[in-house]
Amino acid sequence: MMTTFHIGPLGPLDLAALALLVACWMVIGWTTEHPSAARPSMGKLMESYRREWMRQLVTRQPRIFDSAMVDGLRQSTTFFASSSLIAIGAGLALIANPQPLANLADDFDIARGPDLLWEARILTAVLFGANAFLKFVWSHRLFSYAAIAMAAVPNEPEDPLAYPRAEQAAQVNINAAKSFNRGLRSVYFALATLAWLLGPYALIAATLFTTGMLWRREFASDSRQALLQDIPE
């Protein structure tokens, strides 16, 4: 007699939904950061604009605008890092006491399952949140490094170090943006994971919806179409 494969409280459908979640998270991340030259992603297009920003920095006097821009980027990373940390704390609190979710499942007539199943579902969302937190913190630090590199760019365009220094600042800025975008993707998939509380079919639907939304924003949005006009070299 055949037995159904389980890992702890996770049945085959739960495992398939979880595998799809992780696979989509990895694939959309790779596709976004390594797009084809014929169809660049939004993030890849922004790399050209960030390099152009640093080239314009060389001749811009004073550089108050550039300083304000970096401060705004750092504030964004701080906000998302703080929000991720709060969400992690809330998730850990639910893992310690999953009974409120079990009671909610009873109210909505959803299959409860063992407490360990609820804990596994919440833990998956917490892990995505933890990854997002780490990415946002690193992004914040990289934007700080970028600000220092920008301050090191000579004021005179004729200085032989002016444009090489600007390129270095641009690369650090790009790396900070990559880390920030990775954190955002983790937040999106953490939210998708919450659908697992309604069951594996809900997780599959939320995963496919989130992946499709991210793909559209990176490869088929109106903003991307606008940036395609006169792309900086």
C-alpha positions in Angstrom: 0.0 0.0 0.0 1.5 3.4 -1.0 2.1 6.0 1.7 1.9 9.7 1.0 5.2 11.5 1.4 5.3 14.0 4.3 7.9 16.1 6.0 6.7 16.7 9.5 3.3 18.4 9.2 3.7 19.3 5.6 1.9 17.1 3.1 2.8 16.7 -0.6 0.6 19.7 -1.7 2.2 21.9 1.0 5.6 20.8 -0.1 4.8 21.5 -3.8 3.4 24.9 -3.0 6.5 25.7 -0.9 8.9 24.5 -3.6 7.0 26.7 -6.1 7.3 29.7 -3.8 11.1 29.4 -3.4 11.6 28.6 -7.1 9.6 31.7 -8.2 11.5 33.9 -5.8 14.8 32.7 -7.1 13.9 32.8 -10.8 12.4 36.2 -10.8 15.4 37.5 -8.9 17.8 36.0 -11.4 15.7 37.1 -14.4 15.5 40.7 -13.0 19.3 41.0 -12.4 20.4 39.1 -15.5 18.0 40.1 -18.2 18.8 39.7 -21.9 20.3 42.7 -23.7 17.3 42.9 -26.0 14.9 43.3 -23.1 16.5 44.9 -20.1 14.7 45.0 -16.7 13.8 48.2 -14.9 16.6 47.6 -12.5 19.2 47.2 -15.3 17.9 50.4 -17.0 18.3 52.3 -13.7 22.0 51.2 -13.6 22.6 53.4 -16.7 20.8 56.3 -15.1 22.8 55.9 -11.9 26.0 56.1 -13.8 24.8 59.1 -15.6 23.9 60.7 -12.3 27.5 60.3 -11.1 28.9 61.7 -14.4 26.6 64.8 -13.9 27.9 65.0 -10.4 31.4 65.9 -11.6 30.3 69.3 -13.0 27.3 70.1 -10.7 28.0 72.9 -8.2 27.0 72.9 -5.5 26.2 69.2 -4.9 23.4 69.8 -2.4 20.9 68.0 -4.7 23.0 64.9 -4.8 23.4 64.9 -1.1 19.6 65.1 -0.6 19.1 62.3 -3.1 21.4 59.9 -1.2 19.7 60.9 2.1 16.3 60.1 0.7 17.6 56.7 -0.5 19.0 56.0 3.0 15.7 57.0 4.7 13.9 54.5 2.4 16.1 51.7 3.5 15.8 52.7 7.1 12.0 52.6 6.9 11.8 49.2 5.3 14.4 47.7 7.6 12.4 48.9 10.6 9.2 47.6 9.2 10.8 44.2 8.5 12.1 44.0 12.0 8.6 44.7 13.4 7.1 42.1 11.2 9.7 39.5 12.3 8.9 40.2 15.9 5.1 39.8 15.2 5.8 36.5 13.3 7.9 35.1 16.2 5.2 36.0 18.6 2.6 34.1 16.6 5.0 31.1 16.4 5.2 31.1 20.2 1.4 31.1 20.4 -0.3 30.0 17.1 -3.7 29.5 18.9 -5.2 32.8 17.7 -4.6 31.7 14.1 -6.1 28.3 14.8 -9.2 29.9 16.3 -9.5 32.2 13.3 -9.3 29.1 11.1 -12.2 27.7 13.0 -14.2 30.9 12.5 -13.7 30.8 8.8 -14.2 27.0 8.6 -10.6 26.4 7.3 -8.9 23.1 8.0 -6.8 23.7 11.1 -4.2 21.0 11.1 -1.6 20.7 13.9 -0.1 23.7 15.5 3.3 22.7 14.0 1.8 23.3 10.5 0.8 26.8 11.4 4.2 27.4 12.9 5.9 26.2 9.7 3.8 28.5 7.6 4.5 31.6 9.8 8.2 30.7 10.0 8.5 30.7 6.2 7.1 34.3 6.1 9.5 35.2 9.0 12.5 33.9 7.1 11.6 36.0 4.0 11.2 39.0 6.4 14.6 38.2 7.9 16.2 38.1 4.5 14.6 41.4 3.6 15.9 43.0 6.8 19.4 41.9 6.2 19.3 43.2 2.6 17.8 46.6 3.7 20.5 47.0 6.4 23.3 46.2 3.9 21.7 48.6 1.3 21.6 51.3 3.9 25.3 50.8 4.6 26.2 50.8 0.9 24.4 54.0 0.3 26.5 55.5 3.1 29.6 54.2 1.3 28.3 55.7 -1.9 27.9 59.1 -0.2 31.5 59.0 0.9 32.7 57.9 -2.6 30.7 60.8 -4.1 32.3 63.2 -1.7 35.7 62.0 -2.9 34.9 62.9 -6.5 37.1 65.9 -7.5 35.4 69.2 -8.2 37.4 69.9 -11.3 36.3 67.9 -14.4 39.9 68.2 -15.7 41.2 66.2 -12.8 42.2 62.8 -14.1 40.6 61.1 -11.1 37.2 62.9 -11.5 35.4 60.5 -13.8 37.1 57.3 -12.5 36.0 58.3 -9.0 32.5 59.0 -10.3 32.3 55.5 -11.8 33.4 54.0 -8.5 30.6 55.9 -6.7 28.1 54.8 -9.3 29.1 51.1 -8.9 28.6 51.3 -5.1 25.3 53.1 -5.6 24.2 50.3 -8.0 25.2 47.6 -5.6 23.1 49.4 -2.9 20.1 49.5 -5.2 20.5 45.8 -6.0 20.4 44.9 -2.3 17.4 47.2 -1.7 15.5 45.5 -4.6 16.4 42.1 -3.2 14.9 43.2 0.1 11.7 44.4 -1.6 11.3 41.1 -3.5 11.6 39.2 -0.2 8.9 41.5 1.3 6.6 40.7 -1.7 7.1 37.0 -1.2 6.7 37.2 2.5 3.3 38.7 1.9 2.5 36.0 -0.6 3.5 33.4 2.0 0.8 34.7 4.3 -1.8 33.3 1.9 -0.5 29.8 3.0 -2.5 30.3 6.2 -5.6 29.7 3.9 -4.1 26.5 2.5 -1.6 25.4 -0.2 -3.9 26.3 -3.1 -4.0 29.9 -1.8 -0.2 29.9 -1.6 0.2 28.7 -5.1 -2.2 31.4 -6.4 -0.5 34.1 -4.3 3.0 33.0 -5.6 2.0 33.1 -9.2 0.2 36.4 -8.8 3.3 38.0 -7.0 5.7 36.6 -9.6 3.5 37.9 -12.5 3.3 41.3 -10.8 7.0 41.6 -10.3 7.7 40.5 -13.9 5.3 43.1 -15.3 6.8 45.9 -13.2 10.3 45.0 -14.3 9.6 44.2 -18.0 6.3 45.6 -19.1 5.5 48.8 -17.1 4.8 52.2 -18.3 7.7 53.6 -16.3 10.1 51.2 -18.0 8.8 52.3 -21.4 9.5 55.9 -20.4 13.1 55.1 -19.4 13.8 53.3 -22.7 13.8 56.7 -24.4 17.4 58.0 -24.8 19.0 55.6 -22.4 22.3 57.0 -21.1 25.4 55.3 -22.4 
